[in-house]
């Protein structure tokens, strides 16, 4: 009857259907007075590891914590597998029930089950329990609220086996009013995936178990009236435990003194936070007694070759029992974080001292250790105190323990009051020890110069067989002349060392030949006369990843001598007629004698300090032809405003020409700025990028007063590998006077005694000594989210956000220059992180357009005519809008208009999980779209795949949808949208 009525269609039919469904739903709601006993819980998952393994077969373990004061038991559980099926009502029997040590009011219930999924992809495995235990303070009527937890599993054989995070610490803990509460779930991932922790509201499912369990495959008492798809939402009036509204009528919830992280701010509002990396929960501090429930989601991120991938989520719901205790919690002391080389044994001592007052003397302490490495690691308590409890930790590391992220060991100290009671419970302190295990360095690296075919110089490297058989690759690095040794436990080879990667070989290889192969895979050979140094290191396979410490440094010199640049000397400073004198050495052949073929030089130039290879152009006069040509004066340059870099190529005209390119060398560029607001000093700085060493001999600084006259040497300074600074604090400096500077560096080539005084001048830099500019005051004009949400459609095709900035000249610091000539505008898309330069403007406003989202932060710097830069302005931020509207009709008839179901209005989102159901509750469509997708949802009215492997069309009519939306605002707001849509073709 209902079906024939719907087929006739019409608005009246739809309204009748909605009323009928509402009435049916009301009649199927479970009674509010259900069992009241569930405190906490979580679900763990792991892929099939039996033989032969089925990658779509997943094993699960669910842990529930029940209130022993309730007469209700939980002998069985109802599970929803995320593929439209369920275990039916009470279809999973309990395997274990036991008490928690130190928490006799709570029992642990364990349930084991498995499921074979129909296809790869992501699935939500969910549990609904009825109901929570009575008396939870931070929600309404807890005994009438169902209990909900979830684990998201992602099946993809290409990612390898996967196991969800495991919690080693119970989800029940006790706290005392007026004292800091700490809890760490002791989470670890057996696959060494990265974990991220996020607090969230406790969840419930209004439809309950029977209103969610579907008829298929369940029958009889195990059946329900739903579709096997739970629709969770936050429990009514959920508040985090530190919310002041919870303590209305009690003293204000404030922090107490605490030296941990985050440090306590006495008398500031109470906080309840969770560390995103370790999962450590800190509540500073409870003020009202009672039960408190919170949930947190643990994201599981797998490292893959192109970055990271989210492959799992676990929601754990836990309970905290707060009492007005006279007991004082203990204080635990653990070892400092440590890094060790695989193969070493780690030992550590943990101690704890109980707090004491006249009414609560010290008591014995029990120590616990929670970690995924226990076993094989061990922890043994040797004394319980008072006065002090002591425990010892031991772990013999091995090559298979090498990992990119540290292992976490949570140590917990729990006191044991002499007269324990509900008002005098045991209290705890806990801290997390981080243990990083790195690979041992490859041993006995050796470098031997050799002559390769075609007259090329090469270097043969050899090293011992590596001790860790699980290594993935060796990476070979090279630099000219020795580099720094790795720091203690420093893995890999950082760019700051000056080493450059030149090769990669497999884990079983013990030799490598360096032919100086370029990006085009051409062997160029090593330069004569250069002292080449090498290091290698190993890395380890994902997902654990990790690297070894670098090997010893092996150096060897190629005989002969190449053509080396020695001078890039700015002879004249001018915007149009600048001159730079370039000089180099004559090359010497390998083994002495003379070159057996014609030779020539090619000199080329590029602008900037570190130009790309494609930026170099030949100098105007063309290639050199004589070996004795070792200098050139480059004319017609803008040395006043630009820095130049030169490259020298030496070519031997053999049957196959050999080209040697000397290391590039730049000119020295100097800058000078007022050093303070009083304009009483000038800071002179300079930069360069040269192959010789300017750091071992002093750089001379020269100054001239006014625009004419002679320069006077005013001092020297020590340069670094890239430049240097000098503070000119001469009392004779006068504010408003013009001063000019240049510097002259003094360099040397290590290993060549005759190249020990390489003098190179910078360009001249003049400035007027004035105060730095005032700090600007920035304002970001807010985006009108309400107006955008009320548009008939937003965003339309190619429609983007635009942010508008305005600012004024400030008045700080006192005495600053209020007439800047320009401004630098900086931007970052998130509340934290590094700013990037958007551009420079002379106006006091800026339009930042063509944005995919409006959220972000901005800052400014003012620039004076002298070149001085102000302090950074205030940071102006705005969040992304949060709105999402879906239509009630679409027409998938192929006419190109309104063919897909998608949002009418939507602010930026990260993810949309969309499901559509027909009027009988059968799911007809489901997809997940992210911010990478050009159009969200994009349902074309199609349904499941039929027997002929073709997509079926859903008939015209009304469908009900559920859209779970995660917005791209700073908080990652998540909202669920439910409604109906009509398909009309």
Residue pairs with C-beta under 8 A, 6 or more apart in sequence:
2 17
2 20
2 919
5 13
5 16
5 17
6 13
6 17
6 919
6 957
6 958
7 957
9 956
9 957
14 958
14 980
14 982
17 919
17 958
18 980
21 919
24 225
25 207
25 211
28 207
28 210
28 211
28 225
29 206
29 207
29 208
29 211
30 130
30 207
30 208
30 209
30 210
30 211
32 144
33 144
34 130
34 131
34 144
34 146
34 208
35 70
35 72
35 130
35 131
36 67
36 70
36 72
36 131
36 132
36 133
36 134
36 142
36 143
37 66
37 67
37 70
37 72
37 73
37 74
37 131
37 133
38 64
38 65
38 66
38 67
38 74
38 129
38 131
38 132
38 133
38 147
39 65
39 66
39 67
39 106
39 132
39 133
39 171
39 172
39 291
39 293
39 319
40 64
40 65
40 171
40 172
40 293
40 316
40 317
40 318
40 319
41 62
41 63
41 64
41 65
41 127
41 129
41 147
41 149
41 171
41 316
41 317
42 62
42 63
42 149
42 151
42 167
42 171
42 314
42 315
42 316
42 317
43 60
43 61
43 62
43 63
43 125
43 127
43 149
43 150
43 151
43 164
43 314
44 60
44 61
44 62
44 63
44 151
44 163
44 164
44 165
44 166
44 167
44 314
45 58
45 59
45 60
45 61
45 125
45 151
45 153
45 163
45 164
45 312
46 58
46 59
46 161
46 162
46 163
46 164
46 190
47 53
47 55
47 57
47 58
47 59
47 155
47 161
47 162
47 163
48 54
48 55
48 57
48 58
48 59
48 114
49 161
54 116
55 120
55 155
55 157
56 116
56 117
56 118
56 119
56 120
56 155
57 114
57 115
57 116
57 117
58 114
58 115
58 116
58 117
58 125
58 153
58 155
59 112
59 113
59 114
60 79
60 112
60 113
60 114
60 115
60 125
60 151
61 110
61 111
61 112
62 77
62 79
62 92
62 110
62 111
62 113
62 127
62 149
63 108
63 109
63 110
63 167
63 171
64 74
64 77
64 108
64 109
64 110
64 111
64 129
65 100
65 106
65 107
65 108
65 109
65 170
65 171
65 172
65 319
66 72
66 73
66 74
66 106
66 107
66 109
66 133
67 105
67 106
67 133
68 99
68 104
68 105
68 106
68 107
69 105
70 133
70 134
74 94
74 109
74 129
75 90
75 93
75 94
76 90
76 91
76 92
76 93
76 94
77 87
77 90
77 91
77 92
77 94
77 111
77 127
77 129
78 86
78 87
78 88
78 89
78 90
78 91
78 92
78 127
78 128
78 129
78 209
78 213
79 86
79 87
79 91
79 92
79 113
79 125
79 126
79 127
80 86
80 87
80 124
80 125
80 126
80 127
80 128
80 212
80 213
80 228
80 229
80 230
81 87
81 115
81 117
81 123
81 125
81 228
82 122
82 123
82 124
82 125
82 126
82 152
82 153
83 115
83 117
83 118
83 123
84 214
84 227
84 228
84 229
84 923
85 115
85 214
85 216
85 217
85 228
86 212
86 213
86 214
86 218
86 228
87 113
88 213
88 217
88 218
88 222
88 223
89 209
89 210
89 213
89 218
89 221
89 222
89 223
89 224
90 222
91 218
91 222
92 111
92 113
93 111
94 109
94 110
94 111
95 110
95 111
95 112
96 108
96 109
96 110
97 107
97 108
97 109
97 110
98 107
98 108
99 106
99 107
99 108
100 106
100 107
100 108
100 170
100 172
102 366
102 414
102 426
103 170
103 172
103 174
105 321
106 170
106 172
108 170
115 125
117 123
117 155
119 155
120 155
120 156
120 157
121 154
121 155
121 156
122 152
122 153
122 154
122 155
122 928
123 152
123 153
123 154
123 155
124 150
124 151
124 152
125 150
125 151
125 152
125 153
126 148
126 149
126 150
126 230
126 232
127 147
127 148
127 149
127 150
128 146
128 147
128 148
128 205
128 208
128 209
128 212
128 230
129 146
129 147
129 148
130 146
130 147
130 208
130 209
131 142
131 143
131 144
131 145
131 146
131 147
132 142
132 143
132 145
132 146
132 147
132 204
132 235
132 293
133 142
133 143
133 291
133 319
134 142
134 143
135 142
135 143
135 290
135 291
136 142
136 290
136 291
136 292
136 293
136 319
137 241
137 246
137 288
137 290
137 291
137 292
138 238
138 239
138 240
138 241
138 243
138 246
138 292
138 293
138 294
139 145
139 202
139 235
139 236
139 237
139 238
139 239
139 293
140 235
140 236
140 237
141 236
142 235
142 291
142 293
145 204
145 235
145 236
146 204
146 205
146 206
146 208
146 209
147 204
147 317
148 202
148 203
148 204
148 205
148 230
148 232
148 315
148 317
149 203
149 295
149 315
149 316
149 317
150 203
150 232
150 313
150 314
150 315
151 164
151 312
151 313
151 314
151 315
152 312
152 313
152 314
153 162
153 164
153 312
154 162
154 310
154 311
154 312
156 311
159 302
159 304
159 309
159 311
160 191
160 543
161 191
162 191
162 193
162 300
162 302
162 311
162 312
163 189
163 190
163 191
164 189
164 300
164 312
164 314
165 187
165 188
165 189
165 195
165 298
165 300
165 312
165 314
166 187
166 188
166 189
166 190
166 372
167 185
167 186
167 187
167 316
168 185
168 186
168 187
168 188
168 370
168 371
168 372
168 374
168 410
169 183
169 184
169 185
169 186
169 368
169 370
169 410
169 412
171 185
171 316
171 317
171 318
171 319
172 318
172 319
172 321
173 181
173 183
173 318
173 319
173 320
173 321
173 428
174 320
174 321
174 322
174 323
174 425
174 426
174 427
174 428
175 181
175 283
175 286
175 320
175 321
175 322
175 323
175 427
176 286
176 322
176 323
176 324
176 325
176 327
176 329
176 425
176 427
177 285
177 286
177 287
177 288
177 289
177 322
177 323
177 324
177 325
178 256
178 285
178 286
178 287
179 256
179 285
179 286
179 325
179 328
179 329
179 427
180 256
180 258
180 260
180 264
180 282
180 283
180 284
180 285
180 329
181 281
181 282
181 283
181 284
181 285
181 286
181 320
181 322
182 260
182 280
182 281
182 282
182 283
182 428
182 429
182 430
183 280
183 281
183 318
183 320
183 430
184 278
184 279
184 280
184 281
184 370
184 410
184 412
184 430
184 432
185 279
185 296
185 298
185 316
185 318
186 370
186 371
186 408
186 410
187 195
187 197
187 279
187 298
187 408
188 195
188 371
188 372
188 373
188 407
188 408
189 195
189 300
189 372
190 372
191 302
191 543
191 544
192 403
192 404
192 405
192 543
192 544
192 545
193 300
193 301
193 302
193 303
193 311
193 312
193 543
194 300
194 301
194 302
194 303
194 308
194 405
195 277
195 279
195 298
195 299
195 300
195 301
196 276
196 277
196 298
196 299
196 301
197 274
197 275
197 276
197 277
197 278
197 279
197 296
197 297
197 298
197 299
198 274
198 276
198 296
198 297
198 298
198 299
198 972
199 240
199 272
199 273
199 274
199 294
199 295
199 296
200 294
200 295
200 296
200 297
200 315
201 234
201 235
201 238
201 294
201 295
202 234
202 235
202 238
202 293
202 294
202 295
202 317
203 232
203 233
203 234
203 235
203 295
203 315
203 317
204 232
204 233
204 234
204 235
205 212
205 230
205 231
205 232
205 233
206 231
206 233
207 226
207 230
207 231
209 224
210 224
210 225
210 226
211 224
211 225
211 226
212 224
212 226
212 227
212 228
212 229
212 230
212 231
213 222
213 223
213 224
213 225
213 226
213 228
214 223
214 224
214 226
214 227
214 228
214 921
215 223
215 224
215 225
218 224
226 921
227 917
227 921
227 922
227 923
229 915
229 923
229 962
231 962
231 976
231 978
233 976
235 293
239 245
239 246
240 272
240 294
241 272
241 283
241 286
241 292
241 294
241 320
242 253
242 269
242 270
242 271
242 272
242 283
244 252
244 253
244 269
244 270
246 253
246 288
247 253
247 287
247 288
250 287
250 288
251 287
252 269
252 287
253 269
253 270
253 285
253 286
253 287
253 288
254 266
254 267
254 268
254 269
254 270
254 285
254 287
255 264
255 265
255 266
255 267
255 268
255 269
255 270
255 271
255 284
255 285
256 264
256 266
256 284
256 285
257 264
257 266
258 264
258 282
258 284
260 282
260 431
261 275
261 280
261 282
262 271
262 273
262 282
262 284
264 284
264 285
270 283
270 284
270 285
270 286
270 287
271 282
271 283
271 284
272 281
272 282
272 283
272 294
273 281
273 282
274 280
274 281
274 282
274 296
275 281
275 282
278 408
278 432
279 296
279 298
280 430
280 432
281 294
281 296
283 320
286 292
286 322
288 322
289 322
289 323
289 324
290 322
291 319
291 320
291 321
291 322
292 319
292 320
292 321
292 322
293 317
293 318
293 319
293 320
294 317
294 318
294 320
295 315
295 316
295 317
295 318
296 315
296 316
296 318
297 313
297 314
297 315
298 313
298 314
298 315
298 316
299 310
299 312
299 313
300 310
300 311
300 312
300 313
300 314
301 308
301 309
301 310
301 311
302 308
302 309
302 311
302 542
302 543
303 404
303 542
303 543
303 545
304 542
304 543
305 542
321 425
323 422
323 423
323 424
323 425
324 423
325 423
325 424
325 425
325 427
326 357
326 359
326 360
326 423
326 424
327 355
327 360
327 415
327 417
327 424
327 425
327 426
327 427
328 354
328 355
328 356
328 357
328 360
328 427
329 355
329 415
329 427
329 428
329 429
330 352
330 353
330 354
330 355
330 365
330 389
330 413
330 414
330 415
330 427
330 428
330 429
331 352
331 353
331 355
331 413
331 429
332 350
332 351
332 352
332 367
332 411
332 412
332 413
332 429
332 430
332 431
333 350
333 351
333 352
334 348
334 350
334 411
334 431
334 433
335 348
335 349
335 350
335 393
335 433
337 406
337 433
337 434
337 435
337 436
338 346
338 348
338 433
338 434
338 435
338 436
339 435
339 436
339 437
339 438
339 488
339 489
340 346
340 397
340 435
340 436
340 437
340 438
340 489
341 437
341 438
341 439
341 440
341 489
341 549
342 397
342 398
342 399
342 401
342 402
342 437
342 438
342 439
342 440
342 468
343 397
343 398
343 399
343 440
343 467
344 397
345 394
345 395
345 396
345 397
346 377
346 393
346 394
346 395
346 396
346 397
346 435
347 392
347 393
347 394
348 392
348 393
348 433
349 390
349 391
349 392
349 393
350 367
350 369
350 379
350 390
350 391
350 392
350 393
350 411
350 413
351 388
351 389
351 390
351 391
352 365
352 367
352 385
352 388
352 389
352 413
352 429
353 362
353 365
353 385
353 386
353 387
353 388
353 389
354 362
354 363
354 364
354 365
354 385
354 386
354 389
354 415
355 362
355 415
356 362
360 417
360 424
361 418
362 385
362 386
362 387
363 386
363 415
363 416
363 417
363 418
364 384
364 385
364 386
364 389
364 415
364 416
365 384
365 385
365 386
365 389
365 413
365 414
365 415
365 416
366 381
366 384
366 389
366 413
366 414
366 415
366 416
367 379
367 381
367 389
367 391
367 411
367 412
367 413
367 414
368 379
368 411
368 412
368 413
368 414
369 379
369 391
369 393
369 409
369 410
369 411
369 412
370 409
370 410
370 412
371 377
371 407
371 408
371 409
371 410
372 407
373 395
373 401
373 407
373 409
373 435
374 409
376 395
376 396
377 393
377 394
377 395
377 409
378 393
378 394
378 395
379 391
379 392
379 393
379 394
379 411
380 391
380 392
381 389
381 390
381 391
382 390
382 391
382 392
383 389
383 390
389 413
391 411
393 409
393 433
395 435
397 437
399 439
399 467
399 468
399 469
399 470
400 470
401 407
401 437
402 437
402 438
402 439
402 468
402 470
402 540
402 544
402 546
402 548
403 436
403 437
403 540
403 544
403 545
403 546
404 544
404 545
404 546
404 547
405 436
406 434
406 435
406 436
407 434
407 435
407 436
407 437
408 432
408 433
408 434
408 435
409 432
409 433
409 435
410 430
410 431
410 432
410 433
411 430
411 431
411 432
411 433
412 428
412 429
412 430
413 428
413 429
413 430
414 426
414 427
414 428
415 426
415 427
415 428
416 426
417 424
417 425
417 426
420 426
436 489
437 546
438 489
438 491
438 546
438 547
438 548
438 549
439 468
439 471
439 491
439 537
439 538
439 539
439 540
439 546
439 547
439 548
439 549
440 467
440 468
440 548
440 549
441 486
441 537
441 548
441 549
441 550
441 551
441 552
442 463
442 464
442 466
442 474
442 536
442 537
442 538
442 548
442 551
443 463
443 464
443 467
443 551
443 552
444 462
444 463
444 464
444 552
445 461
445 462
445 463
445 534
445 535
445 536
445 551
445 552
445 553
445 554
446 461
446 462
446 463
446 554
447 459
447 460
447 461
447 532
447 533
447 534
447 554
447 555
447 556
448 459
448 460
448 461
448 462
448 556
449 457
449 458
449 459
449 526
449 556
449 557
449 558
449 559
450 457
450 458
450 459
450 460
450 513
451 457
451 458
451 590
452 458
452 513
452 515
452 523
452 525
454 523
454 525
454 654
454 656
454 658
455 525
455 652
455 654
455 658
456 515
456 516
456 523
456 524
456 525
456 526
456 658
457 525
457 526
457 527
457 528
457 558
457 590
458 513
458 514
458 515
458 516
458 525
458 526
459 513
459 514
459 526
459 532
459 534
459 556
459 558
460 511
460 512
460 513
460 514
461 476
461 511
461 512
461 513
461 514
461 534
461 536
461 554
462 510
462 511
463 510
463 511
463 536
463 551
464 510
465 508
465 510
466 474
466 507
466 538
468 538
468 540
468 548
469 507
470 540
470 541
471 507
471 538
471 539
471 540
471 548
472 507
472 538
472 539
472 540
472 541
473 504
473 505
473 506
473 507
473 538
473 539
474 504
474 505
474 506
474 507
474 509
474 512
474 536
474 537
474 538
475 492
475 493
475 501
475 503
475 504
475 536
475 537
475 538
475 539
476 501
476 502
476 503
476 504
476 505
476 512
476 514
476 534
476 536
477 493
477 499
477 500
477 501
477 502
477 534
477 535
477 536
477 537
477 550
478 499
478 500
478 502
478 514
478 532
478 533
478 534
479 497
479 498
479 499
479 500
479 532
479 533
480 530
480 531
480 532
480 533
480 663
480 691
481 531
481 533
481 555
481 750
481 751
482 531
482 533
482 553
482 555
483 497
483 498
483 499
483 533
483 535
483 553
484 497
484 498
485 553
486 493
486 549
486 550
489 549
490 549
490 550
491 537
491 546
491 547
491 548
491 549
491 550
492 537
492 539
492 547
492 550
493 499
493 501
493 535
493 537
493 550
498 721
499 535
502 514
502 516
502 517
503 512
503 514
505 512
507 538
512 536
514 526
514 532
514 534
515 523
515 524
515 525
515 526
516 523
516 524
516 525
516 526
516 527
517 523
517 524
518 524
524 659
524 660
524 661
525 658
525 660
526 532
526 558
527 558
527 562
527 660
527 661
527 662
528 558
528 559
528 560
528 561
528 562
528 587
528 588
528 589
528 590
528 660
529 557
529 558
529 559
529 560
529 561
529 562
529 564
529 587
529 588
530 557
530 558
530 562
531 555
531 556
531 557
531 750
531 751
532 555
532 556
532 557
532 558
533 553
533 554
533 555
534 553
534 554
534 555
535 550
535 551
535 552
535 553
535 554
536 550
536 551
537 547
537 548
537 549
537 550
537 551
538 547
538 548
539 545
539 546
539 547
539 548
540 546
540 547
557 751
558 590
559 590
559 591
560 587
560 588
560 589
560 590
560 591
560 592
561 585
561 587
561 588
561 752
562 587
562 650
562 660
562 662
563 584
563 585
563 586
563 587
563 601
563 648
563 650
563 660
563 662
564 584
564 585
564 662
564 663
564 691
564 749
564 752
564 755
565 582
565 583
565 584
565 646
565 648
565 662
565 663
565 664
565 665
565 690
565 691
566 583
566 584
566 585
566 692
566 749
566 755
566 758
567 581
567 582
567 583
567 584
567 631
567 758
567 759
567 760
568 580
568 581
568 582
568 644
568 645
568 646
568 665
568 666
568 667
568 668
568 690
568 760
569 580
569 581
569 582
569 583
569 667
569 759
569 760
569 761
570 578
570 579
570 580
570 639
570 667
570 668
570 742
570 760
570 761
570 762
570 763
571 579
571 580
571 581
571 633
571 761
572 578
572 579
572 639
573 639
573 640
573 742
573 763
573 764
574 637
574 638
574 639
574 640
575 638
575 640
575 641
576 636
576 638
577 635
577 636
577 637
578 636
578 637
578 638
578 639
578 640
578 763
579 633
579 634
579 635
579 637
579 639
580 633
580 634
580 637
580 639
580 644
580 667
581 631
581 632
581 633
581 634
582 603
582 631
582 632
582 633
582 634
582 646
583 630
583 631
583 632
584 601
584 630
584 631
584 648
584 662
585 630
585 755
586 627
586 628
586 630
587 595
587 599
587 627
587 650
587 660
589 595
589 596
595 627
595 652
596 654
597 652
597 653
597 654
598 652
598 653
599 627
599 650
599 651
599 652
599 653
600 623
600 624
600 625
600 650
600 651
600 653
601 623
601 624
601 629
601 648
601 649
601 650
601 651
602 618
602 623
602 624
602 648
602 649
602 651
603 618
603 619
603 623
603 624
603 632
603 646
603 647
603 648
603 649
604 616
604 617
604 618
604 619
604 646
604 647
604 649
605 616
605 617
605 618
605 619
605 634
605 644
605 645
605 646
605 647
606 612
606 615
606 616
606 617
606 644
606 645
606 647
607 615
607 642
607 643
607 644
607 645
608 615
608 642
608 643
608 644
608 645
609 643
609 645
609 666
609 669
609 687
609 688
609 689
610 645
610 689
611 645
616 647
619 632
619 634
620 634
620 635
620 636
621 632
624 632
634 644
637 644
639 667
639 763
640 763
640 764
643 666
643 667
643 669
643 687
644 666
644 667
645 664
645 665
645 666
645 667
645 689
646 664
646 665
646 666
647 661
647 662
647 664
648 661
648 662
649 659
649 660
649 661
649 662
650 659
650 660
650 661
650 662
651 657
651 658
651 659
651 660
652 658
652 659
662 691
663 691
664 689
664 691
665 689
665 690
665 691
665 692
666 688
666 689
666 690
667 688
667 760
667 762
667 763
668 686
668 687
668 688
668 743
668 745
668 760
668 761
668 762
668 763
669 686
669 687
669 688
669 762
669 763
670 684
670 685
670 686
670 741
670 742
670 743
670 762
670 763
670 764
670 765
671 684
671 685
671 686
671 765
671 867
672 682
672 683
672 684
672 685
672 739
672 741
672 765
672 766
672 767
672 867
673 682
673 683
673 685
673 767
673 772
673 866
673 867
673 868
673 869
674 681
674 682
674 683
674 767
674 769
674 770
674 771
674 772
674 866
674 868
675 681
675 682
675 683
675 727
675 728
675 729
676 772
677 771
677 772
677 813
677 814
677 815
677 816
678 735
678 771
678 815
679 735
679 769
679 770
679 771
680 729
680 733
680 735
681 727
681 728
681 729
681 733
682 727
682 728
682 733
682 739
682 741
682 767
682 769
683 725
683 726
683 727
683 728
684 701
684 725
684 726
684 727
684 728
684 741
684 743
685 723
685 724
685 725
685 726
686 699
686 719
686 723
686 724
686 725
686 743
686 745
686 762
687 722
687 723
688 694
688 722
688 723
688 745
688 760
689 722
690 747
690 760
691 749
692 747
692 748
692 749
692 755
692 758
693 721
693 747
693 748
693 749
693 750
694 719
694 721
694 745
694 746
694 747
695 718
695 719
695 720
695 721
696 748
697 746
697 747
697 748
697 757
698 716
698 717
698 718
698 746
699 716
699 717
699 718
699 719
699 724
699 726
699 743
699 744
699 745
699 746
700 713
700 715
700 716
700 743
700 744
700 746
701 713
701 714
701 715
701 716
701 717
701 726
701 728
701 741
701 743
702 711
702 712
702 713
702 714
702 741
702 742
702 743
702 744
703 711
703 712
703 714
703 728
703 739
703 740
703 741
704 710
704 711
704 712
704 739
704 740
704 741
705 737
705 738
705 739
706 737
706 738
706 740
707 738
707 740
707 766
711 740
711 742
714 728
714 730
715 726
715 728
717 724
717 725
717 726
718 724
719 745
724 743
726 743
728 741
733 739
733 769
734 769
735 769
735 770
735 771
736 768
736 769
736 770
737 768
737 769
738 766
738 767
738 768
738 769
739 766
739 767
739 768
739 769
740 764
740 765
740 766
740 767
741 764
741 765
741 766
742 761
742 762
742 763
742 764
742 765
743 761
743 762
744 759
744 760
744 761
744 762
745 758
745 759
745 760
745 762
746 757
746 758
746 759
747 758
747 759
747 760
748 755
748 756
748 757
748 758
749 755
749 756
749 758
767 866
767 867
768 865
768 866
769 866
770 817
770 864
770 865
770 866
770 868
771 815
771 816
771 817
771 868
772 816
772 817
772 864
772 868
772 869
772 870
773 816
773 817
773 818
773 819
773 820
773 862
773 863
773 864
773 868
773 869
773 870
774 809
774 810
774 811
774 812
774 813
774 816
774 817
774 818
774 820
774 862
774 870
775 810
775 812
775 813
775 816
775 862
775 870
775 871
775 872
775 873
776 807
776 808
776 809
776 810
776 820
776 823
776 860
776 861
776 862
776 870
776 873
777 807
777 808
777 809
777 810
777 873
777 874
778 805
778 806
778 807
778 858
778 859
778 860
778 873
778 874
778 875
778 876
779 805
779 806
779 807
779 876
780 803
780 804
780 805
780 858
780 876
780 877
780 878
781 803
781 804
781 805
781 806
782 878
783 801
783 803
783 854
783 878
783 881
785 881
785 882
785 883
785 907
788 794
788 881
788 883
788 905
788 907
789 881
789 883
789 885
789 905
789 907
790 905
791 905
792 904
793 904
793 905
794 904
794 905
794 906
795 906
800 849
800 850
800 851
800 852
801 849
801 851
801 852
801 853
801 854
802 847
802 848
802 849
802 850
802 851
803 847
803 848
803 849
803 851
803 854
803 856
803 858
803 878
804 845
804 846
804 847
804 848
805 825
805 845
805 846
805 847
805 848
805 858
805 860
805 876
806 844
806 845
807 823
807 844
807 845
807 860
807 873
808 844
809 818
809 819
809 820
809 844
809 862
810 816
810 873
811 818
812 871
813 871
816 870
817 864
817 868
819 864
819 865
820 862
820 863
820 864
820 870
821 842
821 863
821 864
821 865
822 840
822 841
822 842
822 862
822 863
823 840
823 841
823 842
823 843
823 844
823 846
823 860
823 861
823 862
823 863
824 837
824 839
824 840
824 860
824 861
824 863
824 869
825 837
825 838
825 839
825 840
825 841
825 846
825 848
825 858
825 860
826 835
826 836
826 837
826 838
826 858
826 859
826 860
826 861
826 872
827 835
827 836
827 838
827 848
827 856
827 857
827 858
828 834
828 835
828 836
828 856
828 857
829 853
829 855
829 856
829 857
830 855
830 856
830 857
830 970
831 857
831 877
831 970
835 857
835 859
838 846
838 848
839 846
840 863
848 858
852 908
853 880
853 907
853 908
853 968
854 878
854 880
854 881
854 908
855 877
855 878
855 879
855 880
855 908
855 968
855 969
855 970
856 877
856 878
857 875
857 876
857 877
858 875
858 876
858 877
859 872
859 873
859 874
859 875
859 876
860 872
860 873
861 869
861 870
861 871
861 872
861 873
862 869
862 870
863 869
863 870
864 870
879 969
879 970
879 971
880 907
880 908
880 967
880 968
880 969
880 970
881 907
881 908
881 969
882 907
882 967
882 969
882 973
882 975
883 905
883 906
883 907
884 903
884 905
884 906
884 907
884 909
884 963
884 965
884 967
884 975
884 977
885 903
885 904
885 905
885 906
886 901
886 902
886 903
886 904
886 961
886 963
886 977
886 979
886 981
887 901
887 904
887 981
888 979
888 980
888 981
888 982
889 898
889 981
889 982
889 983
889 984
890 898
890 899
890 900
890 901
890 939
890 941
890 981
890 982
890 983
890 984
891 897
891 898
891 899
891 983
891 984
891 985
892 899
892 900
892 901
892 940
892 941
892 942
892 983
892 985
893 899
893 985
899 940
900 935
900 937
900 938
900 939
900 940
901 937
901 938
901 939
901 940
901 941
901 981
902 935
902 936
902 937
902 938
902 939
903 936
903 937
906 936
907 967
907 968
907 969
908 931
908 967
908 968
908 969
909 931
909 936
909 965
909 966
909 967
909 968
910 930
910 931
910 966
910 967
910 968
910 972
911 928
911 929
911 930
911 931
911 965
911 966
912 928
912 929
912 930
912 936
912 937
912 963
912 964
912 965
912 966
913 926
913 927
913 928
913 963
913 964
914 925
914 926
914 927
914 928
914 929
914 937
914 939
914 961
914 962
914 963
914 964
915 923
915 925
915 926
915 961
915 962
915 963
916 923
916 924
916 925
916 926
916 939
916 959
916 960
916 961
916 981
917 923
917 924
917 959
917 960
917 961
917 962
918 924
918 954
918 957
918 959
918 960
919 957
919 958
919 959
919 960
924 943
924 944
924 954
924 959
925 939
925 942
925 943
925 954
927 937
927 938
927 939
929 935
929 936
929 937
929 938
931 968
937 963
941 953
941 954
941 983
941 985
942 951
942 952
942 953
942 954
943 951
943 952
943 953
943 954
944 951
944 952
945 951
945 952
946 952
954 983
955 983
956 982
956 983
956 984
956 985
957 982
957 983
958 980
958 981
958 982
959 980
959 981
959 982
959 983
960 978
960 979
960 980
961 977
961 978
961 979
961 980
961 981
962 976
962 977
962 978
963 976
963 977
963 978
964 974
964 975
964 976
965 974
965 975
965 976
965 977
966 972
966 973
966 974
967 973
967 974
967 975
